[in-house]
Amino acid sequence: MIDHEGRIKAAFDSGVFVLKLCGDVRLTLCATLDRQARQLAETPGLETLIIDLRDTTNVDSTALGFLAKVAMAVQGRVNERPTIIADNPDVRRMLDVMGFSRIFTLVETPIIETCALCELPEIPIDVEETRRRVLEAHRILIRLNEHNREEFQPLVEMLEAQEAASHEH
């Protein structure tokens, strides 16, 4: 039985970091993904990053933006591009359309069996923080390809306008 509420699990063993997303992964998990990106950027001994999406039913665009941020955080620190394991055709199609093949190696089956994963606690965030993270995620996605720029530019402009308005008050 698949649990539809999104969760993130992680493990680090022998230089391999595995991030497993489960269920419906949405913007509520962005703070958790963001912290993971920052921690990975500083993890000594990191050689390989694997993101496992086999138990994922959906990943929203904000969460995808933070997955891209995770990949960017380890660029130049790992030997090869981070790997995403995704066997769901809908998830694969979404990753392809979003330009993830530019920053990830996409595979359908795991290269290595993963070790025991620990669930990461969800980091709560307020409305203002959520808006900031949604904006950051979509700015990252816009840089990946033209499709994303066309798709998300209106959202980014709206969020930037909201941000500017909130600073005026």
N, C-alpha and C positions, 0 to 999 in steps of 0.2 A: 504494500500500500504506500502510495506517495503522499507525503505530507505537503499540503499546498502552501503552507506558510514558509516564507523564505528563511533559509539558515545558511550559515557559512561555517565550514570546518577547515581545519588546517593541520599540517604536520611538516616537520623539518627533520630530515634524516640524511646523513652522509652527503651534505651539500645540495640535496634535492628538497625544494619547498613545494608542497602541494596545497593548493587552495581549492576546496570542493564547494560548489554552490548547489544548494538543494531547494527544490520547490519553486515558488514564485518569488524571484529576487527583484526587489523594487528599491526605490530611493530611500526607504527606511533603513536599508543596510549600507548606505553610502558612507556614513561616518566610520563604520567598521572596515569597509574596503579602503577608505582613505588612510586610516591608521595603518592598515596592512601594507599599503604602498610605501608609506614613510618608513616603517620598520624594515621592509625588504631592502630599501635603498641603503640601509646601514647594517644589514646582516652580514657578519663576517663568515667566510667560507661558503657563501652561496654560489652554486655552480649552475643549477638548473631550476627553472620555474615551470610548474605544470598547473594549469587551471582545468579542473574537471567539471564539466557541465552535463555529465550523463544523467544526473538525477534532477536536472533543472527542467521545470515545466515552462517557465517564462523568465526572461530577463528584460527589464525595461531599459529605455535609452539612458537614463541617469546611471543605472548600475553598469551599463556597458561603457559609459564614459570613464567610470572609475576603474573598470577592468583595463581599459586602455592606459589609464594613469599608472596602474600597477606595472604594466609592461614597460612603460617609459621610465619608471623608477629604477628598473634593473638593467636598462640599456647600458652597454659598456661594462657591466659588472658580471654578466653571465656569458658563458662560452657561445651559446647559440640562442636564437630567438626563443622567447617563452612559447610553450606549447599549450594549446587548448584542445581538450578531448571533448568532442560533441558528437553524439550519434543520433540525435533527434534532427530529422531533415529540416524542420522549421527553424530550429536554433541555428543550424549550419547556414541556411539561406540568409538569415538575419546577419550573421557574422560576415558572410561574403558581401552582402549589400553595404554593410557599414564599413567595409575596407579593412577588416581585422587581419586579412592575410598579409597586409603590409607590415604589421608589427608582431604577428604571432605565426607559429606553424600550426595549422589546423589538422587534426587527426580524428579518426573515429574510434580507434581502440587504443588503450594505454600501452605505452612503450615498456613501462615497468609496473609491477603491481605496487600499489601504494601501501604505506605502513598505516598504523592506527592513527586515525584523525581525531582531533579534539575540537569540539564545537566552540566557536568564538562568541563571546557575549556581544549582544547587539548594543551599540552605543547610542543612547537616546540623544536626539537633537531637537532644538526648537524650530519654529517656523522660519525665522530669519536665517538660521544656520542651514536649514533645508533649502531655502531659496538660493543661498550662496553656493551650496554644493551642486544643485541642479544646474545652475549657470556654469560653474566650472566644468562639470561633466560634458555639457553640450558644447562648450568652447573647445574641449579636447576632441570631441567627435567631428566637429566642423573641420578641424585640421587634417582629418584622415582622408576625406575625399569630397568630390563635388556634390555627390548625392546627399551626403550629410549636411553640407553647407546649405543646399537648397531646402532640405527638409527642416533643419533646426534653426536657421538664421532668424526667422520671425520670433521664435521662442526666446532666443538669446537677446534679441532687441527688446522684447517685452520685459524680460527679467532685468536687463540693464536699466530700463526706464523705471521699473519699480524700485530698484536699488538706489538710483539717483534720487527718486522722490522720497524714499525713506531717510536719506541723509539730509534732506532739506528740512525735515521736521524736527 
